[in-house]
């Protein structure tokens, strides 16, 4: 699964980093930092949850 983030859209809520800490982090300003641009099978559920919880819809997933 490919993961993309729209940095300018990020509002810094941090939900992605909370539910998928292996895939996402936040910079000093609270903006999303993508740690991996692909989620293996073991991280796909967390990636989907992070995308669903993002209030700005800044995370896009594709197969």
Buried (B, 14 or more C-beta within 10 A) or exposed (E): BEBEBEEEEBEBBBBBBEBBEEBBBBEEEEBBBBEEEEBEEEBBEBBBBBBEBBEBEBBEBEE
